[in-house]
Amino acid sequence: MVDIIVKRKFTVIGKMGEGLAIEGPVWIPPLWKDANSKFAEISNLAKLNSDGSIVGVWGAMSDVDGKFERWKNEGKYLAGCEVLDDAEAPHGWVKWVIPSFKYVVVKCNQNSYKETFNQIIEDYLPNNTYTLVGAVQEFYDPKDHNGELSLFFPIEKI
């Protein structure tokens, strides 16, 4: 199922890496390992839902210039947690403020990621006269325990 949502600018603090797009499966997993192993260092900064649970975890992406445009040959990736906007990143962590966008949002899992990503880019967006206007973001809802994630495809800058 595909949703269209507006997400206002939000802030993520995490572990950042940069590398070749085709080598993402090599250089991105160590960022998650590092972020997860040191999460206690930023847990007090996490944005919380009304029930006290963490709002979400992001695999945030940007072009190498930090403008949140699509990856070309290289990209930046931030494995992190959504935090309060005024949070300061501790030493060794990086803070990104992701601009407001209207997104096409679709759920997938690690096994269907590539197929889902390509289907949205190659079929859904053009068939619905949408254009990708920025880097795709990965959202991991802590309530999902079966490896699901949501891909956020930006279609309009707000």
Secondary structure, DSSP 8 states (H G I E B T S, - for coil): -EEEEEE--EEEEEEEEEEEGGGHHHHSHHHHHHHHHTGGGTGGGB-B-TTS-B--EEEEEE-TTSS----SSEEEEEEEEEE-TT----TT-EEEEE--EEEEEEEEETTTHHHHHHHIIIIIHHHTT----S--EEEE-TT--SSEEEEEEEEEE-
